Amino acid sequence: MEKKPLAGQVALVTGAAKRIGRSIALRLAADGADVVVNYSTSRAEAESVVREIEALGRRAAAIQADVSKRAEVQSLFAGVESKFGRLDILVNNAGRFFEAKFEEISDEQWDGIMNVNLKSQFLCAQAAAPMMKRLGRGRIINLSSLGGILAWPAYTHYCVSKAGVIMLTRCLARALGPEILVNSVAPGTIQFPGEAPDEDYIRRVPLHRTGTGDDIAGAVAYLATAEFVTGQIIAVDGGRALV
């Protein structure tokens, strides 16, 4: 039997109970990794993902943590160490997205989205680096967004947070190399079964469709195995950044 590309490795995916995070966790498990499924409030969904991973023959654990808080991040990574003894891949997926007029964005909204979308990635990368350097290798994959590349005035707070993720990725690639490779996937509009199609997006993009969770998971899986790619932002958007 052919050896799977991530066999023997351990991955942590933040915000992995639903949607894109779930797709990523399942793809990494299918590629041979044992997976830590982080969640904040969606315990039942996270435990369901764990069962799906175990059905693939991999080990998995659901660990609760608000990754925007340092103490909870430290507890999360202590749990990874205790249960698996190593960490090869960190996928910083946890995030928030909501519309708000620029003139009406409150301090609470601004700080909240910066904490979840940007600070969490800083905290998790900082906690992961020593574990990876102990192994002599590692991959950090940050989920940014097309919103970090294009200006969406109705989502200024979100766009700024994701632009921060892009620069964080580039800085970490230099700070943590050569042992740790750091890259980012920037999704365009990603939709799941049961959601009304985004007809405007479909009309605009060269591929004339929205993306799926599997599209993003495939890009993450590539970066989890790439050997000569770091500091890069891969837009998985059907070509939306072009138009």
N, C-alpha and C positions, 0 to 999 in steps of 0.2 A: 504494500500500500504506500502511495506517495505521501511523504511527510508534509504536513500542512505548514504554511509559511510562518505562522506565529506559534507553533508548537513549543511548549515549555515556557512561554512568556505570560506575564500577568499584566492586564490592562485595567485601568480605572477610568470610567466614563462618568463625568458629573452630569446631573440632571438626566439620568438614563431611564427613568421610569416610563417615559412617553415619547411619542413623535420621533424627532431626529435622533435623540439620545438612545432610544430603544433600538432604532434601526442600526446605529453604530455598534451598540453592545452586541447585538445578535450577529452582525457581520464579523466582528473580531473573534467571537466565539466560534463561528463557522470556519474561520481561518486558523483555529487551533489554540487561541488564547483562553486562559482563565480570566474571568471578568468580575470586577467589583462594580456593582450597580449602585451609584450614589443617588439619593433622592432627598428632597426637603420635606414634603408633606404627603407625597403620593405613595404611601407604603404598600397598599394592596397591588398597585400597578407594578411597583418595583419587585415585589415578591413573585409576581407573574412572570416578569422578565427572567428572574433567576431560574424559575422552573423551566422556561423555554431553553435557557442556556444549558442547564443540567441535562435536558433531553437530548442535547447535541453531544453529550459525553464530556462536557467540560465542567470544571468547578466554578462556582459563582457564589457571591454573597451580596446581600443588600445592606448598605450602611447609610443611616440617616445622618445628614449634616447640612447646615446652612453654610455653603461654601463662601459666603461673603463675610464670615466671622472667623477670625484667626483661631480662637479656641476650638471651634467646631472643626475647622480644617485640620488642626493638630490631632484631634481625636480621630478623625477620618483616616488620616495616614497612619496613625498608631494601629488602627484596626486592620489596615492593609498589611502592615508589617506583621501583626500577630497572626492573621489568618493565612497569609500567603508567603511571607518572608522575603518578598522582593517586589519591585515595580519596574516594568520595562516600558510601558506606554501610558501616558496621561492624555486623555481627551477632555479638554476644557469646553464642555458643551452647555452647561447651565446658563440660562439667560432669560431676560424679559423683553417684551415688545408690546408697546401700546402707543396709540396716537395721542398727541397733545399739542395744542396751538402754542407756538413759541412764547407769546405774551402771557400765557396762562400757566406755564410750567412752574410748579411750586418747588421750593427747596427740597421737600420730602420726595417728590417725584424724581428730581434731578439726582439727588444723592442715592436714592434707591436703585435707579437703573445703573448708575456708575458702580455701585457696590456689587450688584449681581453680575453685570456684564463684564466689568473690567477688573475691579479689585479682586474678585474671586479667582480670576485666572492668574493674577500676580501671586496671591497667597498659595494657590495649589502648586504652581510652578516652583515657588520657593521651597515648599515642603517636599516636592518630588525630587528636586535636584540632588540632594545628598544620597537618597536611596539609589538613584540611577548612577551616580558617579561611583558608588561603591561597587556596582556591577561593571563599570567601565563603559557603559553604553546606555542609551535611552532615547525615547521619542516623545516629544511634547507636541500635541496638535491642538491648536486653539481654533474654536469656531468664531469667526468674525462675521461678516455679512456684506452683501452688496451695498448695504446702507453705510458701510464704512468707506466705500469708494465713491458712491453717488450721493448727492445732496438731496435729502427729502425734507423739506421745510416743516411738514406736519409731524416729523419724527426727529427733530433736531437733537434731542437728548439721546435718543437711541443711536443715531448716526455718529455722534461724538464719542459715545462709549465704544462703538465698534471700530472707529478710526483709531482709538486708543489701543484696542486689541491688536490691530495691524502693526502699530509701532512697537508695542510690547513684544510681539513675535520677532520683529527684526532685531530689537535690542537683545532679547534672550538668545537668539541664534549666535550672536557674537559673544555674549557673556558666558554661555554654557558649552560652546564648542571646545574641542572637537568631539568630546564624548557624547554629548546630547544634541540631537538634531531637533530644531524647533521650526514648525511651519504652521500655516493657517489655511483653513478652508472657508471660503466666503460664499455662503449659499445665496441664491436668488430666491424667488418665491417658491416655496416647497409646500405642496398640498397633500392631504391624506384622504382616504376614502370617506365619502359622505360630505366633504366640503364643497361648496359651490365653486365652480371653476372661475379663476381670475381671467376673465375674457380679455381685459385690456393688456395684461402681461402676455397672454398667449398670442395676441395680435402683434405685439411689438417685437417679440424675440425671434431671431432667425430660425430656431428649432420649433417654434409654434406650439409650445407646451410648457406647463409648469414642471418643476422638478418633483422628485419623490425622495422619501427617506433613504431608499437604496442608492440613489444617485450620490447623496452626500456620504453615505457609508462606504461606497466604493472609493471615493477620493481619500477618505481617512485611511482605509485599508492600504491604499498605495503608499501614503506617507508613512505608515507604520513599518513599511519594509524598505523604503527608499534608502540608499546608501550615500548618495551624492547630491542631496537636495536639502538645503536649510535656508531659513529666512525668507521663504517664498509664500506668496498669497495666491492660492488657486481659487479662482472664481468658478463656481459650479452653478451657472445661471442661464444656460441655454443661449448665451450670447447677449444677454440684456445689457451688459456694460458697454456694448458696442453701439447702442442706439438710444 
